[in-house]
Amino acid sequence: MGIRTRYLKVFRSSRLVFGAAGLLSTFILTSSIAALAYSQSPKPWTDPSPHKVSFITVDKDVRLEVLDWGGKGKPVVLLAGAGATAHVFDDFALQLRKQYHVYGITRRGFGSSDYAGSDYSADRLGNDVVAVLDALKLNKPVLVGHSLGGMELSSVASRYPDRVAGLVYLEAAYQYAFDNGKSPSPSELGGNPPRPAEPAAPDLVSFAAFSNWNVRNFGFSPPESELRQLRETNPDGSVGKRRVPQAAGKLRLANTKYSTMPVRALVIFALPRSVAPWVAAADATTQQAAKTFTEAETALVERQAKVIEEAVPTARVIRIANGNHLVFLSNQAEVLREINAFISRL
């Protein structure tokens, strides 16, 4: 499915027309061309998510984008992983709001949230979360963090355990969120995993096509609203170049060690790791490299899960088989079931 660009060629007559009649004809022709060109331009995209968008001041010259999907019941606040925005939860939040009042926060320096300075420590970001809770007057919400969001969960809970009812770590309880000296280091993996080929031109003719590319290669796709946060939109509606967040490279992952979970926690890991669909079509060498990396990653994540089980008996550690790091997208139904069960026991 593609977008065809139509070109309108206007040729000048070999005879020049003078006078009022000529000027009127030229005006009509020009207006018609402009109207036709306007009618053929892509319609502005509108985010279909029913969330309300607001900006909350958390520091001098820093306002954070906060999404409110509504809902009734206990407040639940969603924190995205590194590089992502709160829009990555646009689909997931709609399932949660059936039982809870759901909010999402885009951290400073990413998406539409303001960027300021170089202090991107765990506790600085944790303070931002607390400032949003204060502004929204939320009483003991459940904080749900994906990936790097686990660092903010641990920061808030370790310093203000009375402010939250519970924590949900979605593939988020790694060394930056819990390290009692026994946590394995990601450096043990020895490099980055194999990746599929970059999307080809047909995969970028629209965001719908780009979403389909993600599904084919990974088995799922982030919401279109998040894809538009990650990539620019060309004038013809096609997918443009990657956006580079202002805070890229500023996050300080190892500045503070969190060795306890003083608030009741649900810790979800994707174990064993799944092999992405794109690998099946890759050459034999790439397939073997992907298999080797997946096995090593599964072993490392399992070690981290056991460390938490042994050190934090109050934490409920869950393994969801054949999941992706974006487990709330790859295994949404299972994640929702575990979150609902956890919150019902708080």
N, C-alpha and C positions, 0 to 999 in steps of 0.2 A: 504494500500500500504506500503510495508516494504522493507528493504534492507537485503538481505541474505548474511551472511558472510560465505565464502567458506574456508575451511581448507585443505591445501595440506600436506599430510603425506608422508614423504620420509623414506623408509625403507632401512636399510643397508643389503647388501647381506651377506649371511652366509659365502661366500668365499671371501677372500681378493684378489684383483687383483693388481699385481705389474707391473712395467715397464712403458715405454712411452705410450703404448696403454691404460693401465689402467688410467694413469694420464689424457690422452686426453678424455677418456670416462667420468671421473669424472668432468672435466672442462665443457664438453658439457652438462652434467646433471645439474651441478650447474647453468650454464648460462641459461638453459631452465627454471629452477625453478624460478630464479630471474626475467626473462622476463615475465613469467606467473603471478607471484605475482604482478609485476608492472602493468600489463595490467588489473588486477582485482581491483586495488586500485581506490578509487573514484577520478574523475577528479577534479582539483582545481576549486572552484566556482569563477565565474567572475560576478561582479556587472553589471547588464544589463542597469542600468540607464545611460543616455548619458551625465551626468554631468562631468565637469572637476574638479579635486581635487587639491587644492593648500593649502599652509600653510603660514599664515601671522603673522609676529611678532607684538605683541601688548604690550609687556612688557618685562622686562629682563627675559630671559630664558623661555618665554611663546610664543608659536606659536599656533594659532587656525586653525583648519581645516575649510576651506571655500569651499563650493560647488557652481559651476556655471553651471546652466542648460541651459544657453543661452536664446535666444529669443530677440525680438525687442520691443522697446517702453520704457515706464517709468520703472526705476529700482524698483524691489520689493525684500526686504530682509526678509527672514524667520528665526525666532528664536524659537527653540524647548522648550518644557516644561522640568521640572526637571527630570533628569535621562535619558532623550532622547538625540539623536544626530540629526544633520541636515538631516540624511538619512531617518528620519521618514516622510519627505516631498517628498521622491523620486517620488511617484505617483502623489501627489497633485501638485507638481511643474510643471509637464509636462502639466497639464491643464492650469496653470497660464502663462506659457511661450508662449502660443498662442497669448497673447496680451502684455506681459511684458518681460523684461529681469530679470530673477529670480536667486537669490543667497540664500544660506543658511549658517548659522554659527553654529558650535558646540562649546558651551561655554567651558571655561578652566576647566580642570579636568574631562572632560567627553569624551567618545569615544577616538578618535585619537588626540584630543587637549591636549596640555601640562598641567601639574599640577604644581602649584608653591605656596607654603605658605598657609596661612590660611585666607587671606583677600578675602572673597567671598561676600562682601557687594553689595547692589544694584548698587551704583555708581561705584564701581570697575568694575562690569560686564558691566555697561552702558558705561564706558570708553573703554572697549574692543570693543564694537560695533562701537563706534565712530572711533577708530583706524582702524578698517576694512573698514569703509566708506572712510576714508582718503586714505588708501592704494589702494583702488579700484577706487578712484576719482569719487565717486558717488554723483551726484548733486540732492539733495532733493529727496531721495527715499521714498517709502512707506514702513514702518516697520510693519511686521505682526508677532505677537507673540502668541504662544499657552501657556496656563497655566502660569507657572512661568515666561515665556518670557514677560508677561505683566509688570513685575517689571522692566525689562530692558527698555521696551518701555517708561514707565513713567519716568524713570531716565533720559533717553536721551532727551525726549521732554521737561521736566521741566527745564533742564539746557541749552539745545541747540535747542530751538523751531524752529530756522531758518534753521536747518540742515535737517529737514524731511518735506515731503509734507503732510503726514497723517499717522495715526496709525490704525491698525486693531487688536483688542483684541479678540482672539479666545478662549472663555472660560478662559479668562486671566485677567479680570478686577475685581479681588477679593481684599481683604483687603490689600494685599501686593502691589497692583498696584493703588488702589484708596481707601482712607479712610478719610472721613471728620468728623469722630467722630460718624457717624450714621451707619457705615457698620457693619453687623452682623459678629460674629466670627465663624469660622468653628468648634470651640470647642463645639458650641451649638448642634452639631449633636450627640455628646455623644459617639464617638467611630468610628471604621472603619466599612465599609459595609460588608455584607456577601460576601464570595468569592466562586467560583466554586472549585471543587476538583482539585488538582494538575494534570497536564497531566500524563497519564499512559505511560508505556514503548512504546506501539505502536504509541503514539502521538509524540514521540521524536526520532523515527528512521531516520527522515530526517527533514529538515526545511520546506519542502512542507507539511509534515504531521503535523508539529507544527503550520503552518499557517492555515491548515484546522481545527485544534483544536480551534484556536482563533475565526475563523468564526462561528463554531458551538456554541461556548459559548457566544460570544459577538456580533455576527452579522457582523463582519469585522475583518480584520487583518492588522497590520502594514506591510509595505513592507518587503520582505525577507532580504533586506540589513539592515534594522533596527533590525530585529530579530537577525541577526548575530552580531550586535553591543551589543545586550543585553545578548546573550548567547554564550558560547564557542562552538567551533566545534570539535567534537571528531575525531580521526584519520580515522574512518570508515565513516565519513560524517554525523553521527548522531548528535543530539543536546546535548550539554554538559551543565555544570553547569552555573548558573547565573554569569555574570561579575559584580564585585563591582567597580563602578567608584571611582577613587582616591579622588574625591571631595565630595563623599557621606557624608552627615551630616555637610558639611562646609557652606552651603548656609545660609545667614543671612536674614531671611525673614522680620523681623520686625524692622530693624535698622533705616529705613527712612520711613516717612509717606508722601504719595503723595495725596494731596487733590484737585488738579486741573488737567485738561487736556488742556494745552495751545495750542495744535495742534488739528485740526479736526480729529475726531475719529469715527470709526465704532466699536461698542461693541456688540459682538455676544455671547449669552447665549443659552445653550441647555435647553429649557423650554417648557413644563414640561419634566422632566427627563424620559428616557425610562427604562423599566425593561429588563435586559439582557435575551437573549434566554435560558441560562442555568437554570434560575430560574424555568421554567416550568417543568423541570424534577426533581427538588429538592423535598425533603420531605415537609410536610405541615408546620412544624415549621420554616424551612429555608425560605420557600415562604413568610410566614407572616413577618419574620424579614426583608427580602429584600423589601417587599412592604412598611413596616413602615419606613425603612431608606430612600427609594426613595421619599416618601411623605415629609419627614422632609427635605431632601436635596432640593427638588423642592421649598419648602416654603422659605428656607434660600436664595437660589439663586434668587428667585423672589424679595425678600427684597433688595438684593444688586442691582438688575437691577433698581428698583424704586429709590433707593438712587442716582444712577448715573443720571437717567432721571431728577430728581428734582434739582440736584446740577450742572449738566453740560448740559445746553440746547443745546449746539453746538454738543454734542455727539449724534450719531444715534444709539439707542439701539435696537437690533433685537433679537427676541426670535424664535428659531428654535425648533419646537415641536418634541418630541420623539427622542432626540439626546443623544449622549454619551459625556462625557467630551472631548474625542478625536473627537470633532464634525466635523473637516475637513476630517475625515475618515468615520465616521458613516453617515454623511449627506453632502457628498462632493458637489453634484450638487447645493444644496441650498446655501452653503457657497460661492461657486464660483459666483453664481448669485449676491449675496449681495456685494461681494468684487468688482466685475466688475462695479456694479451700483455706489458704493461709489467712486471708483477711477475716474470714468467718470465725476463726479461732482467736482473734486478737481481743 
